[in-house]
Structure formats: structure tokens, C-alpha cells
Amino acid sequence: QVQLVESGGGLVQAGGSLRLSCAASGRSFSGYIMGWFRQAPGKEREFVASIRWTSRIITYADSVKGRFTISRDNAKNTVYLQMNSLKPEDTAVYYCAAGLDAYGYWGRGTQVTVSS
């Protein structure tokens, strides 16, 4: 059974940093795309960043380019999202997702709150 478990969220002041982790288990993720999404109160879930497990092809939303970095550790089966220069508008629940052609697996999310 595939499990994605996020951690690392919390409360941080604007300009600060957080690193989110997504521990993946239950199968081999070779060939999978791993993504981070977020959902702010009253808004739709939006794409943040993604990385292909094997090829390491990386994509970012324009709103986080230059501030966020996605990476993965094969040995730990973990995907990270390093978030720097955080802004109040980054406040949201952040979700890890995995899939081949579509994101079929989702974690439960971790709350990130950025105070001004």
C-alpha cells in the first residue's frame, strides 16, 4: 500500500525558511513523478513543484521559482521541498503527491503558516 507522509510544516515569519519532507513507501517509485501542491483557505489546490524520480526533471510554479527547491533522496525514498524567502501568501496546507501520468497518490498534508 502506497503511503506518502509529509512533515516539516509549521509557523515561520515572513522571510524565513522551512523544509518539508515527504516519506514515500509501499512500492518502487522509479519512473514516477513526485509533486508538491498547496491549498490555502478558500482557494483551490495549486501546483507548487515536481520532480521525476528517475530523470530528475524539475518543474516549478512561477510563484515559487527562485525561492523553493525540490529534491529527492533515493536511499531514503524521500522528497523534499526547501522553501526560502517565505511570504504570507505561501500560507497553505502543503500536500505531497505521486503518480505516473496523473497524481494517483496523495499525502494528508502539512500546514505551513507564514506570519507578516
PASEBA-1860 file (N, C-alpha, C; in nm, 3 decimals):
! residues 116
1> QVQLVESG> 0.084/-0.119/0.000/0.000/0.000/0.000/0.088/0.124/0.000 ~ 0.064/0.212/-0.096/0.144/0.332/-0.107/0.107/0.430/0.003 ~ 0.209/0.483/0.067/0.188/0.588/0.168/0.282/0.704/0.141 ~ 0.228/0.822/0.152/0.305/0.946/0.143/0.279/1.022/0.272 ~ 0.384/1.049/0.346/0.368/1.116/0.474/0.452/1.243/0.476 ~ 0.383/1.356/0.486/0.451/1.486/0.488/0.487/1.524/0.631 ~ 0.594/1.602/0.642/0.634/1.658/0.771/0.714/1.784/0.746 ~ 0.736/1.861/0.852/0.820/1.979/0.842/0.747/2.111/0.838
9> GGLVQAGG> 0.616/2.106/0.837/0.540/2.230/0.837/0.549/2.302/0.971 ~ 0.499/2.423/0.975/0.500/2.499/1.100/0.472/2.645/1.076 ~ 0.500/2.722/1.180/0.480/2.867/1.176/0.616/2.935/1.162 ~ 0.625/3.027/1.066/0.751/3.097/1.042/0.720/3.241/1.005 ~ 0.811/3.330/1.035/0.793/3.469/0.997/0.826/3.490/0.849 ~ 0.769/3.593/0.793/0.799/3.626/0.654/0.949/3.644/0.637 ~ 1.000/3.589/0.527/1.144/3.592/0.502/1.217/3.470/0.552 ~ 1.149/3.389/0.632/1.211/3.270/0.689/1.208/3.152/0.595
17> SLRLSCAA> 1.253/3.037/0.647/1.265/2.916/0.567/1.205/2.797/0.640 ~ 1.160/2.701/0.561/1.116/2.572/0.612/1.155/2.466/0.511 ~ 1.176/2.344/0.559/1.198/2.233/0.467/1.093/2.127/0.493 ~ 1.015/2.098/0.392/0.915/1.993/0.401/0.974/1.862/0.351 ~ 0.930/1.753/0.412/0.972/1.620/0.370/0.849/1.537/0.336 ~ 0.866/1.448/0.241/0.761/1.354/0.203/0.823/1.215/0.200 ~ 0.791/1.134/0.299/0.842/0.998/0.305/0.748/0.907/0.227 ~ 0.801/0.843/0.125/0.720/0.758/0.037/0.750/0.611/0.063
25> SGRSFSGY> 0.648/0.529/0.067/0.667/0.386/0.091/0.558/0.306/0.020 ~ 0.581/0.177/0.010/0.478/0.088/-0.042/0.504/0.034/-0.182 ~ 0.600/0.092/-0.253/0.633/0.044/-0.387/0.758/0.115/-0.435 ~ 0.808/0.070/-0.548/0.917/0.142/-0.613/0.859/0.263/-0.686 ~ 0.924/0.377/-0.673/0.876/0.498/-0.738/0.958/0.532/-0.862 ~ 1.035/0.436/-0.909/1.110/0.457/-1.032/1.013/0.491/-1.145 ~ 1.041/0.600/-1.217/0.954/0.641/-1.325/0.838/0.730/-1.283 ~ 0.819/0.742/-1.153/0.709/0.824/-1.103/0.748/0.971/-1.105
33> IMGWFRQA> 0.647/1.055/-1.109/0.664/1.197/-1.086/0.614/1.226/-0.945 ~ 0.693/1.298/-0.869/0.660/1.335/-0.732/0.633/1.485/-0.729 ~ 0.523/1.523/-0.670/0.487/1.664/-0.672/0.450/1.719/-0.536 ~ 0.462/1.850/-0.526/0.412/1.923/-0.410/0.301/2.016/-0.459 ~ 0.192/2.015/-0.385/0.079/2.104/-0.411/0.046/2.177/-0.282 ~ -0.032/2.282/-0.293/-0.076/2.352/-0.172/-0.217/2.403/-0.189 ~ -0.284/2.419/-0.076/-0.420/2.470/-0.078/-0.437/2.568/0.038 ~ -0.463/2.692/0.002/-0.488/2.796/0.101/-0.638/2.800/0.133
41> PGKEREFV> -0.675/2.854/0.249/-0.817/2.860/0.285/-0.899/2.933/0.179 ~ -1.006/2.871/0.136/-1.095/2.933/0.039/-1.046/2.930/-0.103 ~ -0.935/2.862/-0.127/-0.878/2.857/-0.262/-0.865/2.713/-0.309 ~ -0.850/2.698/-0.439/-0.831/2.564/-0.495/-0.687/2.518/-0.474 ~ -0.672/2.385/-0.474/-0.538/2.331/-0.464/-0.457/2.371/-0.587 ~ -0.331/2.409/-0.565/-0.248/2.452/-0.678/-0.114/2.380/-0.677 ~ -0.060/2.366/-0.795/0.070/2.302/-0.815/0.180/2.393/-0.762 ~ 0.281/2.330/-0.698/0.396/2.405/-0.648/0.523/2.363/-0.721
49> ASIRWTSR> 0.553/2.234/-0.720/0.676/2.185/-0.782/0.665/2.035/-0.804 ~ 0.748/1.985/-0.897/0.750/1.842/-0.921/0.889/1.798/-0.963 ~ 0.916/1.670/-0.942/1.044/1.611/-0.982/1.017/1.468/-1.026 ~ 1.077/1.431/-1.137/1.065/1.293/-1.183/1.168/1.211/-1.108 ~ 1.123/1.099/-1.054/1.208/1.022/-0.963/1.336/0.977/-1.032 ~ 1.325/0.935/-1.159/1.441/0.877/-1.228/1.523/0.983/-1.301 ~ 1.456/1.066/-1.378/1.528/1.160/-1.464/1.562/1.291/-1.395 ~ 1.499/1.315/-1.281/1.520/1.438/-1.205/1.473/1.563/-1.278
57> IITYADSV> 1.390/1.548/-1.379/1.334/1.666/-1.445/1.247/1.740/-1.342 ~ 1.271/1.871/-1.331/1.208/1.951/-1.227/1.124/2.062/-1.289 ~ 1.009/2.087/-1.228/0.921/2.196/-1.272/0.874/2.273/-1.150 ~ 0.863/2.406/-1.164/0.815/2.491/-1.055/0.701/2.580/-1.103 ~ 0.613/2.611/-1.011/0.515/2.715/-1.038/0.588/2.850/-1.041 ~ 0.540/2.941/-1.122/0.605/3.072/-1.133/0.612/3.142/-0.999 ~ 0.513/3.121/-0.915/0.504/3.192/-0.788/0.613/3.152/-0.689 ~ 0.679/3.038/-0.713/0.780/2.992/-0.617/0.919/2.981/-0.679
65> KGRFTISR> 0.931/3.007/-0.808/1.062/2.997/-0.874/1.162/3.089/-0.807 ~ 1.281/3.035/-0.783/1.386/3.114/-0.721/1.380/3.115/-0.570 ~ 1.269/3.065/-0.513/1.257/3.062/-0.366/1.248/2.919/-0.312 ~ 1.184/2.832/-0.387/1.164/2.693/-0.344/1.253/2.601/-0.426 ~ 1.298/2.492/-0.362/1.379/2.392/-0.431/1.326/2.253/-0.396 ~ 1.296/2.175/-0.498/1.252/2.038/-0.476/1.369/1.944/-0.502 ~ 1.377/1.839/-0.422/1.485/1.742/-0.440/1.436/1.607/-0.386 ~ 1.514/1.502/-0.415/1.475/1.372/-0.361/1.599/1.292/-0.324
73> DNAKNTVY> 1.581/1.206/-0.224/1.687/1.120/-0.175/1.644/0.977/-0.201 ~ 1.710/0.913/-0.298/1.672/0.775/-0.334/1.684/0.679/-0.217 ~ 1.793/0.692/-0.145/1.821/0.598/-0.036/1.714/0.605/0.073 ~ 1.659/0.725/0.094/1.559/0.742/0.199/1.417/0.740/0.143 ~ 1.403/0.728/0.011/1.271/0.732/-0.052/1.193/0.855/-0.006 ~ 1.260/0.967/-0.007/1.202/1.090/0.047/1.220/1.204/-0.053 ~ 1.117/1.285/-0.064/1.120/1.405/-0.147/1.114/1.526/-0.054 ~ 1.191/1.628/-0.086/1.199/1.746/-0.003/1.151/1.869/-0.079
81> LQMNSLKP> 1.104/1.967/-0.003/1.074/2.097/-0.059/1.136/2.201/0.034 ~ 1.247/2.257/-0.010/1.313/2.363/0.065/1.247/2.495/0.027 ~ 1.195/2.564/0.126/1.123/2.688/0.100/1.195/2.804/0.168 ~ 1.245/2.896/0.089/1.316/3.013/0.141/1.238/3.140/0.107 ~ 1.274/3.247/0.174/1.210/3.378/0.149/1.058/3.364/0.152 ~ 1.009/3.300/0.253/0.866/3.274/0.260/0.785/3.402/0.275 ~ 0.668/3.402/0.214/0.578/3.516/0.216/0.445/3.475/0.281 ~ 0.371/3.569/0.334/0.240/3.534/0.392/0.150/3.461/0.293
89> EDTAVYYC> 0.161/3.493/0.166/0.078/3.425/0.066/0.118/3.281/0.040 ~ 0.228/3.236/0.100/0.266/3.095/0.092/0.192/3.011/0.197 ~ 0.119/3.077/0.284/0.043/3.006/0.386/-0.058/2.912/0.322 ~ -0.052/2.784/0.359/-0.140/2.684/0.299/-0.112/2.549/0.364 ~ -0.196/2.453/0.332/-0.164/2.313/0.360/-0.089/2.260/0.238 ~ 0.026/2.202/0.263/0.110/2.151/0.155/0.096/1.999/0.148 ~ 0.071/1.951/0.025/0.049/1.810/0.002/0.157/1.752/-0.089 ~ 0.197/1.631/-0.058/0.285/1.553/-0.144/0.198/1.462/-0.229
97> AAGLDAYG> 0.238/1.443/-0.355/0.161/1.356/-0.444/0.256/1.277/-0.533 ~ 0.208/1.162/-0.582/0.290/1.077/-0.667/0.203/1.012/-0.774 ~ 0.263/0.986/-0.888/0.189/0.917/-0.993/0.273/0.897/-1.116 ~ 0.217/0.826/-1.213/0.286/0.804/-1.340/0.242/0.910/-1.442 ~ 0.124/0.899/-1.495/0.072/1.001/-1.586/-0.017/1.102/-1.515 ~ -0.068/1.063/-1.401/-0.150/1.152/-1.319/-0.116/1.124/-1.173 ~ -0.147/1.219/-1.087/-0.117/1.203/-0.945/-0.224/1.116/-0.881 ~ -0.191/0.988/-0.862/-0.288/0.896/-0.806/-0.277/0.876/-0.656
105> YWGRGTQV> -0.167/0.921/-0.599/-0.143/0.904/-0.457/-0.118/1.040/-0.393 ~ -0.180/1.057/-0.275/-0.169/1.185/-0.205/-0.143/1.163/-0.056 ~ -0.064/1.252/0.002/-0.049/1.252/0.145/-0.159/1.332/0.211 ~ -0.155/1.339/0.343/-0.260/1.410/0.417/-0.230/1.558/0.433 ~ -0.110/1.597/0.406/-0.077/1.739/0.411/-0.011/1.784/0.540 ~ 0.060/1.896/0.530/0.123/1.958/0.646/0.100/2.109/0.636 ~ 0.065/2.170/0.748/0.031/2.312/0.749/0.156/2.399/0.752 ~ 0.159/2.498/0.665/0.263/2.600/0.666/0.194/2.735/0.686
113> TVSS> 0.236/2.806/0.789/0.180/2.938/0.817/0.293/3.039/0.822 ~ 0.281/3.143/0.740/0.384/3.247/0.733/0.323/3.375/0.788 ~ 0.378/3.426/0.896/0.326/3.548/0.956/0.398/3.670/0.901 ~ 0.325/3.781/0.893/0.384/3.903/0.838/0.449/3.987/0.946
END
